[in-house]
């Protein structure tokens, strides 16, 4: 084929554009951006994990991954994603919050089967953080309903951690032999002692630790240990006799990854949370690894329910506490409908506190 004059020039320009597009596509194949929308207390965990994952991915697949994080109250974060915040993955405080994203049509049904252990790569529980010396002598949930005890907990309407707090307290009073009417009154008394109801768990930590509000913070276990590490000698952890197994849930946001072309990397990002390397990172930041062998590396049985400092041996996980789980309450759909939906039990409790 013979090219002359203007025809040759236009063909050359077209070839140049096509070549540039090919090079750009080749470059983009080695450069992937992910957005992980998570909840408040995972800031430190995912800062560490993102570095581990991106190093691993670059080394094994030659792909440079950049991860953008978003944090806030878990329920609020779920609503943001449902309303258009483009998350490739969500790593929220509980399955019920991921359900809200699924109901918006962004995640396929049965997403909990996409990853091991119902898509819960690590767990946690709920403990109390008190000031050094425990001046109000707070030992268990019944102490949170005493007159003169100022409680700090986030709002169950916006915070996943707050929902775990509420359910742990509910289970304690149930195990104490109270019927449902009595439990409701105990929970109402507990919330009447709440001095500040922040929208998320990290805000509650700030209110208690930095702003000096309240006598006890009802907290994620990892939040409490982070406070011990940051303010040595100023706080103590009290492990109640009964608590709850908190199961944060992860999911790929199907509609977004298909639009972004990031499904493979997003899936690998969540799968790697179950790797031995990642499980130890999770434990380092005071989450409980789902790998039982690795969990045992960090677990101990204590004769005391009070922890005054970070254990030097790294064995921080207290095993002698009775934990219920969400199955006891019938699963998240039933639990949200009964306790946390608009007009449900929590609304009636807090309105009349």
URSUL-V144181 format. One record per pair of residues at least 12 apart in sequence whose C-alpha atoms are under 10 Angstrom apart, sorted by the first residue. I is the first residue (numbers start at 1). J is the second residue. If there is no record, write none. Layout:
# URSUL-V144181
<<I J> <I J>>
This chain:
# URSUL-V144181
<<27 63> <28 63> <28 64> <29 62> <29 63> <29 64> <29 261> <30 58> <30 61> <30 62> <30 63> <30 64> <30 65> <31 58> <31 62> <31 63> <31 64> <31 65> <31 66> <32 63> <32 64> <32 65> <32 66> <32 67> <32 260> <32 261> <32 262> <32 265> <32 266> <33 64> <33 65> <33 66> <33 67> <33 68> <33 88> <33 260> <33 262> <33 265> <33 266> <34 65> <34 66> <34 67> <34 68> <34 69> <34 86> <34 87> <34 88> <34 89> <34 257> <34 260> <34 262> <34 263> <34 265> <34 266> <34 269> <35 66> <35 67> <35 68> <35 69> <35 70> <35 85> <35 86> <35 87> <35 88> <35 89> <35 90> <35 256> <35 257> <35 266> <36 50> <36 67> <36 68> <36 69> <36 70> <36 71> <36 86> <36 87> <36 88> <36 89> <36 90> <36 91> <36 92> <36 250> <36 251> <36 252> <36 253> <36 266> <36 269> <37 68> <37 69> <37 70> <37 71> <37 72> <37 74> <37 77> <37 78> <37 80> <37 81> <37 85> <37 86> <37 87> <37 88> <37 89> <37 90> <37 91> <37 92> <37 250> <38 69> <38 70> <38 71> <38 72> <38 73> <38 74> <38 77> <38 78> <38 87> <38 89> <38 90> <38 91> <38 92> <38 93> <38 248> <38 249> <38 250> <39 69> <39 70> <39 71> <39 72> <39 73> <39 74> <39 75> <39 76> <39 77> <39 78> <39 90> <39 91> <39 92> <39 93> <39 94> <39 159> <39 160> <39 161> <39 200> <39 201> <39 202> <39 248> <40 70> <40 71> <40 72> <40 73> <40 74> <40 77> <40 92> <40 93> <40 159> <40 160> <40 161> <40 199> <40 200> <40 201> <40 202> <40 203> <40 223> <41 71> <41 72> <41 73> <41 74> <41 93> <41 161> <41 200> <41 201> <41 202> <41 203> <41 205> <41 219> <41 220> <41 221> <41 222> <41 223> <41 226> <42 69> <42 70> <42 71> <42 72> <42 91> <42 92> <42 93> <42 202> <42 222> <42 223> <42 282> <42 285> <42 287> <43 69> <43 70> <43 71> <43 72> <43 202> <43 285> <44 226> <44 282> <44 285> <45 222> <45 278> <45 281> <45 282> <45 283> <45 284> <45 285> <45 286> <45 287> <46 67> <46 68> <46 69> <46 91> <46 281> <46 282> <46 285> <47 67> <47 68> <47 69> <48 278> <48 281> <48 282> <48 284> <48 285> <49 269> <49 272> <49 273> <49 277> <49 278> <49 279> <49 280> <49 281> <49 282> <49 285> <50 65> <50 66> <50 67> <50 68> <50 69> <50 269> <50 278> <51 65> <51 66> <51 67> <52 272> <52 277> <52 278> <52 281> <53 65> <53 66> <53 67> <53 268> <53 269> <53 270> <53 272> <53 273> <53 277> <53 278> <54 66> <54 67> <54 269> <56 272> <56 277> <57 265> <57 268> <57 269> <57 272> <63 265> <65 265> <65 266> <65 269> <67 88> <67 269> <68 87> <68 88> <69 87> <69 90> <70 85> <70 87> <70 90> <71 91> <71 92> <71 200> <71 202> <72 92> <72 158> <72 159> <72 199> <72 200> <72 201> <72 202> <72 203> <73 92> <73 93> <73 154> <73 155> <73 156> <73 157> <73 158> <73 159> <73 160> <73 161> <73 162> <73 198> <73 199> <73 200> <73 201> <73 202> <73 203> <74 90> <74 91> <74 92> <74 93> <74 94> <74 96> <74 97> <74 98> <74 156> <74 157> <74 158> <74 159> <74 160> <74 161> <74 162> <74 199> <74 200> <74 201> <74 248> <75 92> <75 93> <75 94> <75 96> <75 97> <75 98> <75 100> <75 155> <75 156> <75 157> <75 158> <75 159> <75 160> <75 161> <75 162> <75 163> <75 199> <75 200> <76 97> <76 157> <76 158> <76 159> <76 160> <76 199> <76 200> <77 90> <77 91> <77 92> <77 93> <77 97> <77 98> <77 101> <77 158> <77 159> <77 160> <78 90> <78 91> <78 92> <78 93> <78 96> <78 97> <78 98> <78 99> <78 100> <78 101> <78 102> <78 104> <78 158> <78 160> <79 97> <79 98> <79 100> <79 101> <79 104> <79 158> <80 101> <81 98> <81 100> <81 101> <81 104> <81 106> <81 253> <82 98> <82 100> <82 101> <82 102> <82 103> <82 104> <82 105> <82 106> <82 107> <83 101> <83 104> <84 104> <84 106> <84 256> <85 256> <86 253> <86 255> <86 256> <86 257> <86 260> <87 106> <87 252> <87 253> <87 254> <87 255> <87 256> <87 257> <88 251> <88 252> <88 253> <88 254> <88 255> <88 256> <88 257> <88 258> <88 259> <88 260> <88 261> <88 262> <88 263> <88 265> <88 266> <88 267> <89 107> <89 250> <89 251> <89 252> <89 253> <89 254> <89 256> <89 257> <89 262> <89 263> <89 266> <89 267> <89 269> <89 270> <90 249> <90 250> <90 251> <90 252> <90 253> <90 270> <91 119> <91 120> <91 121> <91 248> <91 249> <91 250> <91 251> <91 252> <91 270> <92 120> <92 160> <92 161> <92 247> <92 248> <92 249> <92 250> <92 251> <93 120> <93 123> <93 124> <93 159> <93 160> <93 161> <93 162> <93 163> <93 164> <93 246> <93 247> <93 248> <93 249> <93 250> <94 120> <94 159> <94 160> <94 161> <94 163> <94 164> <94 246> <94 247> <94 248> <94 249> <94 250> <94 326> <94 332> <95 111> <95 112> <95 118> <95 119> <95 120> <95 160> <95 247> <95 248> <95 249> <95 250> <95 251> <95 326> <95 331> <95 332> <95 333> <96 160> <96 248> <96 249> <96 331> <96 332> <96 333> <96 334> <96 335> <96 336> <97 158> <97 159> <97 160> <97 248> <97 249> <97 332> <97 336> <98 111> <98 112> <98 248> <98 249> <98 250> <98 251> <98 253> <99 111> <99 112> <99 249> <99 332> <99 333> <101 251> <101 253> <102 251> <102 253> <102 254> <105 253> <105 254> <105 255> <106 252> <106 253> <106 254> <106 255> <106 256> <106 257> <107 251> <107 252> <107 253> <107 254> <107 255> <107 256> <108 251> <108 252> <108 253> <108 254> <108 255> <111 249> <111 250> <111 251> <111 252> <111 253> <111 254> <112 249> <112 250> <112 251> <113 251> <114 250> <114 251> <114 252> <114 267> <114 270> <114 271> <115 249> <115 250> <115 251> <115 252> <115 267> <115 270> <115 271> <115 273> <115 274> <116 271> <116 274> <116 290> <117 247> <117 249> <117 274> <117 290> <118 247> <118 248> <118 249> <118 250> <119 247> <119 248> <119 249> <119 250> <119 251> <119 270> <119 271> <119 274> <120 246> <120 247> <120 248> <120 249> <120 250> <120 251> <120 270> <120 273> <120 274> <120 289> <120 290> <121 247> <121 248> <121 249> <121 250> <121 270> <121 271> <121 272> <121 273> <121 274> <121 275> <121 278> <121 279> <121 282> <121 287> <121 288> <121 289> <121 290> <121 291> <122 246> <122 247> <122 248> <122 249> <122 250> <122 273> <122 274> <122 278> <122 279> <122 282> <122 283> <122 287> <122 288> <122 289> <122 290> <122 291> <122 295> <123 221> <123 245> <123 246> <123 247> <123 248> <123 249> <123 282> <123 283> <123 286> <123 287> <123 288> <123 289> <123 290> <124 220> <124 221> <124 222> <124 244> <124 245> <124 246> <124 247> <124 248> <124 286> <124 287> <124 288> <124 289> <124 317> <125 161> <125 164> <125 165> <125 168> <125 219> <125 220> <125 221> <125 222> <125 239> <125 243> <125 244> <125 245> <125 246> <125 247> <125 287> <125 288> <125 321> <125 323> <125 324> <125 325> <126 161> <126 162> <126 164> <126 165> <126 166> <126 167> <126 168> <126 169> <126 218> <126 219> <126 220> <126 221> <126 222> <126 223> <126 224> <126 238> <126 239> <126 240> <126 242> <126 243> <126 244> <126 245> <126 246> <126 323> <127 140> <127 141> <127 165> <127 168> <127 216> <127 217> <127 218> <127 219> <127 220> <127 221> <127 222> <127 223> <127 224> <127 225> <127 237> <127 238> <127 239> <127 240> <127 241> <127 242> <127 243> <127 244> <127 305> <128 140> <128 141> <128 144> <128 151> <128 152> <128 215> <128 216> <128 217> <128 218> <128 219> <128 220> <128 221> <128 224> <128 236> <128 237> <128 238> <128 239> <128 240> <128 306> <129 152> <129 205> <129 208> <129 209> <129 215> <129 216> <129 217> <129 218> <129 219> <129 220> <129 221> <129 223> <129 224> <129 225> <129 227> <129 228> <129 235> <129 236> <129 237> <129 238> <129 239> <129 306> <129 307> <130 208> <130 209> <130 214> <130 215> <130 216> <130 217> <130 218> <130 224> <130 234> <130 235> <130 236> <130 237> <130 238> <130 306> <130 308> <131 208> <131 209> <131 212> <131 214> <131 215> <131 216> <131 217> <131 233> <131 234> <131 235> <131 236> <131 237> <131 308> <132 232> <132 233> <132 234> <132 235> <132 236> <132 237> <132 308> <133 233> <133 234> <133 235> <133 236> <133 308> <134 215> <134 216> <134 235> <134 236> <134 237> <134 238> <134 306> <135 215> <136 148> <136 149> <136 150> <136 215> <136 216> <137 149> <137 215> <137 238> <138 215> <138 216> <138 238> <138 240> <139 237> <139 238> <139 239> <139 240> <139 241> <139 305> <139 306> <140 169> <140 172> <140 238> <140 239> <140 240> <140 241> <140 242> <140 243> <140 305> <141 168> <141 169> <141 170> <141 171> <141 172> <141 173> <141 186> <141 190> <141 218> <141 239> <141 240> <141 241> <141 242> <141 243> <142 169> <142 172> <142 173> <142 176> <142 186> <142 190> <142 240> <143 190> <143 216> <144 169> <144 186> <144 187> <144 189> <144 190> <144 191> <144 192> <144 193> <144 194> <144 215> <144 216> <144 218> <145 185> <145 186> <145 187> <145 188> <145 189> <145 190> <145 191> <145 192> <145 193> <145 194> <146 189> <146 190> <146 193> <147 189> <147 190> <147 192> <147 193> <148 193> <148 214> <148 215> <149 190> <149 193> <149 194> <149 195> <149 214> <149 215> <149 216> <150 190> <150 191> <150 192> <150 193> <150 194> <150 195> <150 196> <150 213> <150 214> <150 215> <150 216> <150 217> <151 190> <151 191> <151 192> <151 193> <151 194> <151 195> <151 196> <151 197> <151 208> <151 213> <151 214> <151 215> <151 216> <151 217> <151 218> <152 191> <152 193> <152 194> <152 195> <152 196> <152 197> <152 198> <152 201> <152 203> <152 204> <152 205> <152 207> <152 208> <152 213> <152 214> <152 215> <152 216> <152 217> <152 218> <152 219> <153 165> <153 166> <153 191> <153 194> <153 195> <153 196> <153 197> <153 198> <153 199> <153 200> <153 201> <153 202> <153 203> <153 204> <153 205> <153 207> <153 208> <153 214> <153 216> <153 217> <153 218> <153 219> <154 166> <154 194> <154 196> <154 197> <154 198> <154 199> <154 200> <154 201> <154 202> <154 203> <154 204> <154 205> <154 217> <154 218> <154 219> <155 196> <155 197> <155 198> <155 199> <155 200> <155 201> <155 204> <155 346> <156 197> <156 198> <156 199> <156 200> <156 339> <156 340> <156 346> <156 347> <157 199> <157 200> <157 339> <157 340> <157 341> <157 342> <157 346> <157 347> <158 198> <158 199> <158 200> <158 201> <158 340> <159 198> <159 199> <159 200> <159 201> <159 202> <160 199> <160 200> <160 201> <160 246> <160 248> <161 200> <161 201> <161 202> <161 218> <161 219> <161 220> <161 246> <161 248> <162 197> <162 198> <162 199> <162 200> <162 201> <162 204> <162 218> <162 219> <162 220> <163 246> <163 335> <163 336> <163 339> <163 340> <163 346> <164 218> <164 219> <164 220> <164 243> <164 244> <164 245> <164 246> <164 247> <164 325> <164 326> <165 218> <165 219> <165 220> <165 243> <165 244> <165 246> <166 187> <166 190> <166 191> <166 218> <166 244> <166 339> <166 346> <167 187> <167 243> <167 244> <167 324> <167 325> <167 326> <167 328> <167 329> <167 335> <167 339> <168 240> <168 242> <168 243> <168 244> <168 245> <168 246> <168 323> <168 324> <168 325> <168 326> <169 183> <169 186> <169 187> <169 190> <169 240> <169 242> <169 243> <169 244> <170 183> <170 184> <170 186> <170 187> <170 243> <171 183> <171 242> <171 243> <171 244> <171 323> <171 324> <171 325> <171 328> <171 329> <172 240> <172 241> <172 242> <172 243> <172 244> <172 322> <172 323> <172 324> <173 186> <173 187> <173 242> <175 242> <184 345> <184 346> <184 348> <184 349> <185 349> <185 353> <186 349> <187 346> <187 349> <187 350> <187 353> <188 346> <188 348> <188 349> <188 350> <188 351> <188 352> <188 353> <189 349> <189 350> <189 352> <189 353> <190 350> <190 353> <191 346> <191 349> <191 350> <191 352> <191 353> <192 349> <192 350> <192 352> <192 353> <193 214> <193 353> <194 213> <194 214> <194 215> <194 216> <194 217> <194 353> <195 207> <195 208> <195 213> <195 214> <195 215> <196 208> <196 213> <196 214> <201 217> <201 218> <201 219> <201 220> <201 223> <202 219> <202 220> <202 223> <204 217> <204 218> <204 219> <205 217> <205 218> <205 219> <205 220> <205 223> <205 224> <205 226> <205 227> <206 227> <209 224> <209 227> <209 231> <209 234> <209 235> <216 235> <216 236> <216 237> <216 238> <217 237> <218 238> <219 237> <220 246> <220 286> <220 287> <221 237> <221 239> <221 246> <221 286> <221 287> <221 288> <221 317> <222 282> <222 283> <222 284> <222 285> <222 286> <222 287> <222 288> <223 285> <223 286> <223 287> <224 236> <224 237> <224 238> <224 286> <225 237> <225 285> <225 286> <225 287> <225 307> <225 308> <225 309> <225 310> <225 316> <226 285> <226 286> <226 310> <227 309> <227 310> <228 307> <228 308> <228 309> <228 310> <229 309> <229 310> <231 309> <232 308> <232 309> <232 310> <233 308> <233 309> <234 308> <234 309> <235 307> <235 308> <235 309> <236 306> <236 307> <236 308> <236 309> <237 305> <237 306> <237 307> <237 308> <237 309> <238 304> <238 305> <238 306> <238 307> <238 308> <239 304> <239 305> <239 306> <239 307> <239 318> <239 320> <239 321> <240 305> <240 306> <240 320> <240 321> <240 322> <241 305> <241 320> <241 321> <241 322> <241 323> <242 320> <242 321> <242 322> <242 323> <242 324> <243 321> <243 322> <243 323> <243 324> <243 325> <244 321> <244 322> <244 323> <244 324> <244 325> <244 326> <245 288> <245 322> <245 323> <245 324> <245 325> <245 326> <246 288> <246 323> <246 324> <246 325> <246 326> <247 288> <247 290> <247 325> <247 326> <250 270> <250 271> <250 273> <251 266> <251 267> <251 270> <252 264> <252 266> <252 267> <252 269> <252 270> <253 266> <253 267> <254 266> <273 289> <273 290> <274 289> <274 290> <274 291> <275 291> <276 289> <276 291> <276 293> <276 294> <277 294> <279 291> <279 294> <279 295> <280 294> <280 295> <280 297> <280 298> <283 295> <283 297> <283 298> <283 299> <283 314> <283 315> <283 316> <283 317> <284 298> <284 314> <284 316> <286 298> <286 314> <286 316> <286 317> <287 317> <288 316> <288 317> <295 315> <295 317> <296 315> <296 317> <296 319> <297 313> <297 314> <297 315> <297 316> <297 317> <298 313> <298 314> <298 315> <298 316> <298 317> <298 318> <299 314> <299 315> <299 316> <299 317> <299 318> <299 319> <300 314> <300 315> <300 316> <300 317> <300 318> <300 319> <300 320> <301 315> <301 316> <301 317> <301 318> <301 319> <301 320> <301 321> <302 316> <302 317> <302 318> <302 319> <302 320> <302 321> <303 318> <303 320> <304 318> <304 320> <305 318> <305 320> <305 321>>
